[in-house]
Amino acid sequence: MASFIDQIFAIILISFAMSPSLVRSGQIQVNLSNDIQYDNIIVSCKSNMGKDLGVKELGPGMNFTWAADINVAGKNEIWMCAMHTTIVVVYGNFPIFISDRDNTRCGQECMWSVRRDGIYLYIPNDGYKLQFGWAH
């Protein structure tokens, strides 16, 4: 027969296991694709955890992929990406990954499509949806 302390411990353990912020931990792949024909994009992504991916130039059809952390020590990792095009200049700084927001809506990979009218995210069973417009 389990003691009272053992029962309390089991309840606490079950509560933590069912907490939405603790359901999933590990990493999600973040994929940023340049879907603008005839224009390059310059991308610079940094996380609130001190990670910096440097500056990347993506030609039309090129992808850039990295791993974002989910629920690392209970912290909400956020990746901000500054982007601009090179010919018809549009720009912006976008929250491309927020672990609390994206750990369930993306599945195993957050797939972003950079297009002429803005930044789209692939939502499973719903397709690509516009998330952010460009500044001009």
TORPA-4810 file (N, C-alpha, C, O; in nm, 3 decimals):
<nodes>
NODE_1_0.085_-0.117_0.000_0.000_0.000_0.000_0.090_0.124_0.000_0.183_0.135_0.080_M
NODE_2_0.061_0.216_-0.088_0.142_0.338_-0.100_0.115_0.431_0.016_0.003_0.444_0.065_A
NODE_3_0.222_0.495_0.059_0.209_0.592_0.168_0.148_0.721_0.115_0.141_0.743_-0.006_S
NODE_4_0.106_0.805_0.206_0.048_0.934_0.171_0.150_1.018_0.092_0.113_1.082_-0.006_F
NODE_5_0.276_1.017_0.134_0.381_1.093_0.066_0.399_1.041_-0.077_0.414_1.120_-0.170_I
NODE_6_0.397_0.909_-0.094_0.409_0.851_-0.228_0.293_0.893_-0.317_0.313_0.920_-0.435_D
NODE_7_0.173_0.900_-0.263_0.056_0.943_-0.340_0.068_1.089_-0.380_0.038_1.124_-0.495_Q
NODE_8_0.111_1.175_-0.289_0.129_1.317_-0.321_0.235_1.333_-0.429_0.217_1.410_-0.524_I
NODE_9_0.346_1.261_-0.415_0.453_1.266_-0.515_0.399_1.225_-0.653_0.431_1.290_-0.753_F
NODE_10_0.320_1.119_-0.658_0.262_1.072_-0.784_0.171_1.177_-0.845_0.172_1.196_-0.967_A
NODE_11_0.091_1.245_-0.763_0.001_1.350_-0.813_0.081_1.466_-0.870_0.048_1.519_-0.976_I
NODE_12_0.187_1.506_-0.800_0.271_1.615_-0.849_0.337_1.576_-0.980_0.341_1.657_-1.073_I
NODE_13_0.388_1.455_-0.989_0.453_1.408_-1.110_0.355_1.406_-1.228_0.391_1.447_-1.339_L
NODE_14_0.234_1.360_-1.206_0.131_1.357_-1.311_0.095_1.499_-1.353_0.076_1.525_-1.471_I
NODE_15_0.084_1.591_-1.258_0.052_1.730_-1.288_0.158_1.793_-1.378_0.124_1.862_-1.474_S
NODE_16_0.286_1.768_-1.348_0.392_1.821_-1.433_0.388_1.760_-1.571_0.408_1.830_-1.670_F
NODE_17_0.362_1.633_-1.580_0.358_1.564_-1.709_0.244_1.615_-1.796_0.256_1.613_-1.919_A
NODE_18_0.135_1.661_-1.736_0.020_1.707_-1.813_0.024_1.856_-1.841_-0.060_1.907_-1.915_M
NODE_19_0.120_1.928_-1.784_0.132_2.072_-1.806_0.165_2.098_-1.952_0.259_2.037_-2.004_S
NODE_20_0.092_2.188_-2.022_0.117_2.213_-2.164_0.259_2.257_-2.194_0.315_2.219_-2.297_P
NODE_21_0.320_2.336_-2.105_0.455_2.384_-2.133_0.559_2.274_-2.117_0.673_2.290_-2.161_S
NODE_22_0.522_2.163_-2.056_0.617_2.055_-2.035_0.587_1.933_-2.119_0.659_1.833_-2.112_L
NODE_23_0.482_1.938_-2.199_0.444_1.823_-2.278_0.553_1.787_-2.378_0.580_1.669_-2.401_V
NODE_24_0.616_1.885_-2.435_0.713_1.861_-2.539_0.842_1.935_-2.507_0.838_2.053_-2.471_R
NODE_25_0.953_1.868_-2.521_1.081_1.935_-2.508_1.172_1.881_-2.618_1.139_1.782_-2.683_S
NODE_26_1.282_1.946_-2.639_1.373_1.905_-2.745_1.390_2.016_-2.845_1.410_2.131_-2.808_G
NODE_27_1.382_1.981_-2.973_1.406_2.079_-3.077_1.304_2.067_-3.190_1.247_1.961_-3.214_Q
NODE_28_1.284_2.179_-3.257_1.204_2.186_-3.379_1.295_2.244_-3.486_1.371_2.338_-3.460_I
NODE_29_1.287_2.189_-3.606_1.359_2.246_-3.718_1.284_2.370_-3.766_1.162_2.367_-3.782_Q
NODE_30_1.357_2.476_-3.790_1.300_2.598_-3.847_1.359_2.611_-3.986_1.481_2.612_-4.004_V
NODE_31_1.272_2.621_-4.086_1.314_2.627_-4.225_1.261_2.756_-4.286_1.140_2.780_-4.287_N
NODE_32_1.351_2.837_-4.336_1.316_2.964_-4.400_1.351_2.953_-4.547_1.467_2.927_-4.581_L
NODE_33_1.253_2.971_-4.634_1.272_2.952_-4.778_1.247_3.083_-4.852_1.148_3.152_-4.827_S
NODE_34_1.338_3.118_-4.942_1.319_3.236_-5.025_1.234_3.197_-5.147_1.283_3.135_-5.241_N
NODE_35_1.108_3.235_-5.143_1.016_3.206_-5.253_0.984_3.331_-5.335_0.879_3.339_-5.398_D
NODE_36_1.077_3.427_-5.333_1.063_3.546_-5.417_1.146_3.522_-5.543_1.267_3.501_-5.535_I
NODE_37_1.081_3.524_-5.658_1.154_3.507_-5.784_1.234_3.633_-5.814_1.187_3.744_-5.795_Q
NODE_38_1.355_3.613_-5.861_1.442_3.721_-5.910_1.487_3.819_-5.802_1.519_3.933_-5.834_Y
NODE_39_1.491_3.777_-5.676_1.543_3.866_-5.572_1.603_3.783_-5.459_1.549_3.680_-5.419_D
NODE_40_1.713_3.829_-5.408_1.775_3.766_-5.293_1.719_3.828_-5.165_1.667_3.940_-5.166_N
NODE_41_1.730_3.753_-5.056_1.698_3.810_-4.926_1.822_3.796_-4.837_1.895_3.697_-4.845_I
NODE_42_1.842_3.896_-4.754_1.948_3.895_-4.654_1.880_3.867_-4.521_1.785_3.936_-4.484_I
NODE_43_1.928_3.766_-4.448_1.865_3.722_-4.324_1.969_3.720_-4.212_2.081_3.673_-4.229_V
NODE_44_1.929_3.773_-4.097_2.012_3.766_-3.977_1.922_3.726_-3.860_1.830_3.800_-3.825_S
NODE_45_1.949_3.609_-3.800_1.863_3.556_-3.694_1.941_3.543_-3.563_2.055_3.495_-3.560_C
NODE_46_1.876_3.586_-3.454_1.935_3.577_-3.321_1.827_3.532_-3.223_1.709_3.563_-3.239_K
NODE_47_1.872_3.456_-3.121_1.777_3.410_-3.019_1.796_3.490_-2.891_1.900_3.553_-2.868_S
NODE_48_1.693_3.486_-2.808_1.701_3.551_-2.678_1.791_3.474_-2.582_1.815_3.519_-2.470_N
NODE_49_1.842_3.358_-2.625_1.932_3.277_-2.544_2.079_3.302_-2.582_2.168_3.228_-2.540_M
NODE_50_2.102_3.407_-2.663_2.239_3.444_-2.698_2.295_3.375_-2.821_2.414_3.388_-2.849_G
NODE_51_2.212_3.302_-2.896_2.260_3.236_-3.017_2.245_3.333_-3.135_2.147_3.406_-3.146_K
NODE_52_2.345_3.332_-3.223_2.347_3.420_-3.339_2.386_3.336_-3.460_2.494_3.277_-3.462_D
NODE_53_2.300_3.330_-3.561_2.326_3.248_-3.679_2.403_3.323_-3.787_2.431_3.267_-3.893_L
NODE_54_2.436_3.448_-3.760_2.511_3.527_-3.858_2.420_3.578_-3.969_2.298_3.567_-3.963_G
NODE_55_2.483_3.635_-4.071_2.411_3.691_-4.185_2.416_3.591_-4.300_2.523_3.541_-4.335_V
NODE_56_2.301_3.563_-4.357_2.290_3.470_-4.471_2.226_3.544_-4.588_2.135_3.625_-4.569_K
NODE_57_2.272_3.516_-4.707_2.207_3.567_-4.828_2.149_3.447_-4.901_2.220_3.354_-4.939_E
NODE_58_2.016_3.451_-4.921_1.947_3.341_-4.987_1.898_3.386_-5.124_1.822_3.482_-5.135_L
NODE_59_1.942_3.316_-5.226_1.892_3.341_-5.359_1.754_3.279_-5.375_1.710_3.204_-5.288_G
NODE_60_1.685_3.309_-5.485_1.553_3.251_-5.509_1.557_3.098_-5.499_1.642_3.033_-5.559_P
NODE_61_1.463_3.043_-5.423_1.452_2.898_-5.407_1.545_2.839_-5.303_1.538_2.719_-5.275_G
NODE_62_1.632_2.920_-5.243_1.724_2.868_-5.141_1.656_2.861_-5.005_1.564_2.937_-4.976_M
NODE_63_1.705_2.768_-4.921_1.653_2.747_-4.786_1.763_2.769_-4.684_1.882_2.758_-4.714_N
NODE_64_1.719_2.800_-4.564_1.808_2.814_-4.449_1.739_2.744_-4.333_1.625_2.777_-4.299_F
NODE_65_1.806_2.646_-4.272_1.744_2.565_-4.168_1.831_2.562_-4.043_1.954_2.555_-4.052_T
NODE_66_1.766_2.568_-3.927_1.837_2.554_-3.800_1.744_2.489_-3.699_1.623_2.479_-3.721_W
NODE_67_1.802_2.446_-3.587_1.725_2.381_-3.481_1.697_2.482_-3.370_1.788_2.548_-3.320_A
NODE_68_1.570_2.493_-3.333_1.528_2.580_-3.223_1.489_2.492_-3.105_1.430_2.386_-3.123_A
NODE_69_1.522_2.538_-2.987_1.494_2.460_-2.866_1.353_2.484_-2.815_1.300_2.595_-2.824_D
NODE_70_1.294_2.377_-2.762_1.164_2.385_-2.699_1.182_2.354_-2.551_1.241_2.253_-2.515_I
NODE_71_1.131_2.441_-2.468_1.124_2.416_-2.324_1.260_2.376_-2.265_1.271_2.271_-2.202_N
NODE_72_1.361_2.458_-2.286_1.491_2.433_-2.227_1.493_2.499_-2.089_1.490_2.621_-2.078_V
NODE_73_1.498_2.418_-1.987_1.497_2.465_-1.848_1.379_2.557_-1.823_1.388_2.653_-1.746_A
NODE_74_1.266_2.527_-1.888_1.145_2.604_-1.868_1.147_2.741_-1.934_1.057_2.822_-1.910_G
NODE_75_1.247_2.769_-2.016_1.258_2.901_-2.081_1.195_2.897_-2.219_1.197_2.795_-2.288_K
NODE_76_1.138_3.009_-2.258_1.071_3.026_-2.387_1.172_3.082_-2.487_1.199_3.202_-2.486_N
NODE_77_1.227_2.996_-2.573_1.323_3.045_-2.672_1.250_3.122_-2.781_1.146_3.080_-2.830_E
NODE_78_1.308_3.236_-2.817_1.253_3.323_-2.921_1.363_3.352_-3.022_1.473_3.391_-2.986_I
NODE_79_1.331_3.332_-3.150_1.422_3.365_-3.259_1.364_3.482_-3.337_1.255_3.472_-3.394_W
NODE_80_1.437_3.592_-3.340_1.401_3.708_-3.420_1.490_3.709_-3.544_1.611_3.689_-3.534_M
NODE_81_1.429_3.732_-3.660_1.506_3.737_-3.784_1.479_3.869_-3.854_1.366_3.903_-3.887_C
NODE_82_1.588_3.943_-3.877_1.582_4.065_-3.958_1.604_4.022_-4.103_1.696_3.946_-4.132_A
NODE_83_1.519_4.073_-4.192_1.529_4.036_-4.333_1.507_4.158_-4.421_1.433_4.250_-4.386_M
NODE_84_1.573_4.156_-4.535_1.541_4.254_-4.638_1.576_4.196_-4.774_1.663_4.110_-4.786_H
NODE_85_1.507_4.246_-4.875_1.534_4.203_-5.012_1.643_4.293_-5.070_1.679_4.394_-5.010_T
NODE_86_1.694_4.256_-5.186_1.807_4.332_-5.242_1.773_4.418_-5.363_1.846_4.512_-5.393_T
NODE_87_1.664_4.390_-5.433_1.630_4.469_-5.552_1.519_4.568_-5.520_1.544_4.688_-5.514_I
NODE_88_1.399_4.520_-5.499_1.288_4.604_-5.455_1.289_4.593_-5.304_1.239_4.495_-5.248_V
NODE_89_1.344_4.692_-5.237_1.376_4.676_-5.095_1.252_4.684_-5.006_1.186_4.787_-4.996_V
NODE_90_1.223_4.572_-4.944_1.126_4.562_-4.835_1.201_4.496_-4.720_1.297_4.423_-4.743_V
NODE_91_1.158_4.522_-4.597_1.235_4.475_-4.482_1.145_4.450_-4.363_1.026_4.483_-4.365_Y
NODE_92_1.203_4.392_-4.261_1.130_4.370_-4.137_1.212_4.288_-4.039_1.313_4.228_-4.075_G
NODE_93_1.167_4.288_-3.915_1.227_4.207_-3.809_1.113_4.125_-3.751_1.018_4.180_-3.695_N
NODE_94_1.122_3.993_-3.764_1.008_3.907_-3.737_1.038_3.802_-3.630_1.148_3.746_-3.627_F
NODE_95_0.940_3.773_-3.543_0.956_3.663_-3.446_0.928_3.530_-3.517_0.815_3.480_-3.515_P
NODE_96_1.031_3.474_-3.578_1.016_3.354_-3.660_0.990_3.231_-3.576_0.923_3.138_-3.622_I
NODE_97_1.041_3.228_-3.455_1.013_3.113_-3.369_0.998_3.161_-3.225_1.085_3.228_-3.170_F
NODE_98_0.886_3.124_-3.164_0.862_3.143_-3.021_0.816_3.008_-2.970_0.709_2.960_-3.009_I
NODE_99_0.895_2.946_-2.883_0.866_2.806_-2.846_0.727_2.789_-2.789_0.659_2.691_-2.823_S
NODE_100_0.680_2.880_-2.703_0.544_2.867_-2.648_0.436_2.875_-2.756_0.332_2.811_-2.745_D
NODE_101_0.462_2.953_-2.859_0.365_2.971_-2.967_0.373_2.859_-3.070_0.270_2.814_-3.122_R
NODE_102_0.495_2.814_-3.100_0.515_2.727_-3.216_0.534_2.579_-3.186_0.534_2.498_-3.278_D
NODE_103_0.551_2.542_-3.058_0.580_2.401_-3.030_0.464_2.308_-3.063_0.485_2.188_-3.079_N
NODE_104_0.343_2.361_-3.075_0.231_2.275_-3.115_0.180_2.306_-3.255_0.131_2.215_-3.323_T
NODE_105_0.191_2.429_-3.300_0.132_2.462_-3.430_0.218_2.421_-3.549_0.167_2.411_-3.660_R
NODE_106_0.347_2.398_-3.528_0.436_2.364_-3.639_0.453_2.215_-3.663_0.488_2.175_-3.774_C
NODE_107_0.430_2.133_-3.565_0.465_1.993_-3.579_0.613_1.977_-3.553_0.666_2.038_-3.460_G
NODE_108_0.683_1.897_-3.634_0.827_1.875_-3.616_0.912_1.982_-3.683_1.032_1.991_-3.657_Q
NODE_109_0.849_2.064_-3.770_0.925_2.165_-3.845_0.839_2.287_-3.869_0.725_2.276_-3.913_E
NODE_110_0.894_2.404_-3.839_0.829_2.531_-3.875_0.882_2.569_-4.013_1.000_2.601_-4.028_C
NODE_111_0.795_2.566_-4.112_0.835_2.597_-4.250_0.783_2.735_-4.287_0.662_2.757_-4.299_M
NODE_112_0.877_2.827_-4.307_0.845_2.965_-4.342_0.876_2.989_-4.489_0.977_2.941_-4.541_W
NODE_113_0.788_3.063_-4.555_0.805_3.099_-4.695_0.809_3.251_-4.705_0.713_3.319_-4.671_S
NODE_114_0.923_3.303_-4.753_0.939_3.447_-4.771_0.890_3.479_-4.911_0.943_3.428_-5.010_V
NODE_115_0.788_3.565_-4.918_0.727_3.599_-5.047_0.721_3.751_-5.066_0.751_3.827_-4.974_R
NODE_116_0.684_3.792_-5.184_0.677_3.935_-5.218_0.588_4.014_-5.122_0.618_4.129_-5.089_R
NODE_117_0.478_3.954_-5.077_0.383_4.028_-4.993_0.401_4.003_-4.844_0.329_4.061_-4.763_D
NODE_118_0.497_3.916_-4.805_0.519_3.895_-4.663_0.575_3.757_-4.632_0.624_3.687_-4.720_G
NODE_119_0.566_3.721_-4.505_0.624_3.597_-4.454_0.510_3.502_-4.417_0.422_3.536_-4.338_I
NODE_120_0.512_3.383_-4.475_0.407_3.283_-4.457_0.460_3.167_-4.374_0.577_3.131_-4.382_Y
NODE_121_0.371_3.107_-4.294_0.403_2.987_-4.217_0.313_2.874_-4.265_0.194_2.892_-4.287_L
NODE_122_0.374_2.755_-4.282_0.295_2.638_-4.317_0.228_2.585_-4.192_0.294_2.549_-4.094_Y
NODE_123_0.095_2.580_-4.194_0.016_2.526_-4.084_-0.034_2.388_-4.129_-0.108_2.378_-4.227_I
NODE_124_0.006_2.281_-4.058_-0.040_2.148_-4.098_-0.192_2.143_-4.115_-0.266_2.197_-4.033_P
NODE_125_-0.237_2.079_-4.220_-0.378_2.062_-4.257_-0.446_2.193_-4.298_-0.567_2.195_-4.318_N
NODE_126_-0.368_2.302_-4.311_-0.428_2.431_-4.349_-0.348_2.504_-4.456_-0.398_2.600_-4.514_D
NODE_127_-0.225_2.460_-4.484_-0.142_2.522_-4.586_-0.068_2.645_-4.536_-0.064_2.672_-4.417_G
NODE_128_-0.008_2.718_-4.630_0.067_2.839_-4.596_-0.028_2.954_-4.567_-0.120_2.980_-4.643_Y
NODE_129_-0.003_3.022_-4.456_-0.086_3.136_-4.413_0.004_3.256_-4.385_0.107_3.243_-4.318_K
NODE_130_-0.035_3.372_-4.437_0.040_3.496_-4.415_0.044_3.528_-4.266_-0.060_3.533_-4.200_L
NODE_131_0.165_3.549_-4.213_0.182_3.582_-4.072_0.229_3.725_-4.052_0.187_3.792_-3.958_Q
NODE_132_0.318_3.772_-4.140_0.376_3.905_-4.126_0.387_3.973_-4.261_0.429_3.912_-4.360_F
NODE_133_0.348_4.101_-4.266_0.368_4.182_-4.386_0.502_4.254_-4.377_0.558_4.270_-4.269_G
NODE_134_0.552_4.297_-4.492_0.676_4.371_-4.498_0.656_4.517_-4.459_0.548_4.573_-4.478_W
NODE_135_0.760_4.577_-4.405_0.762_4.723_-4.389_0.814_4.779_-4.522_0.886_4.711_-4.594_A
NODE_136_0.777_4.901_-4.553_0.824_4.962_-4.681_0.896_5.090_-4.653_0.943_5.156_-4.747_H
</nodes>
